[in-house]
């Protein structure tokens, strides 16, 4: 799989979030990052507009790794960002 391609993954978590799709992205350059994040947000936004329950959370997991998902902590109609990189090293 190319590094600049995003894949959709379905959460296997608790019942409350089990049916919520999220998209995980792994990229190796800025251009791919922008394109993949924009595409992922658009795809998750389609689901958000249908459900009208939660907003979109974009989480930076590590260098070049991101997750885009519907999240109950984000109000419907909003997109928020979170950085979960370990910067202590």
N, C-alpha and C positions, 0 to 999 in steps of 0.2 A: 504494500500500500504506500502511495506517495505521501510524503510528510505534509503536503499542503491540502490534503483532502480531508473533509470532516466526515465523521460517522455518527449516525444517530444510535443512541443506546437507550433502552427502556429501563427505568429504575426498577430494581428488585427489592426496594426498601419496604417500609411499613405500609399498611393498607391505605393510609391517607394519601401517600404519594405514589402508590404502585402504578397507577395508570398515567402518570405524568412523564412524557418523553423529555429527555434532555439530549443535548448534542455536545459531544466532546470533540475538541479540536487540538490537533498537534501540528505546529508549523515551524519552519526553520528560517523564515525571513519576514520582514515587515509587510511587504506587499501581499504575501499569502495570508498573513495574519488579518489585515484589514478586509480582504475579500472574503475569507472564511467566516470571520466574526459577523460581518454584515449579512451574509447569506444565512448564517445560523439564527441571528436575531429575527430576520424576516420569516423564517420557517416557524420559529417558536411563537412569533407574533400572530401567525395565522391560527394557531391553537388557542392562544390567549383570547383572540377576538371571538372565537366560537364559544369558549367557556365563560368568559367575562367574570373570572373569579380572582385570579392572581396576576401579578406583574412578572416581569422578566428579570432574572438575576444573571449577570455575566461575572464569572469567577475566574480569576487568573490563578491557576493551580501551581504552576512552575514556569520557568522560562520556556515559552513556546507552547504551553499547554493551558487550555481554557475549557470551561464548561458553561453552556448557555441553557437555562432552564426556567420553567415556570416555578415560582416560589411563593409560598403563602405569606412570607414576611414582607413581600413587596406589593404595595397596593396596585390593583388593576389599573392599567393605563400608564404605569411607570416602568422604567428600566433603571436598575441600579447596578453598580459595579462593586466587586469585592476582590481584594488581593490576599490570597492565602499562601503566597510564596514564603519559603523559609529564607529570610535574609540574614540569619545569624551567622552563616558560614563565611 
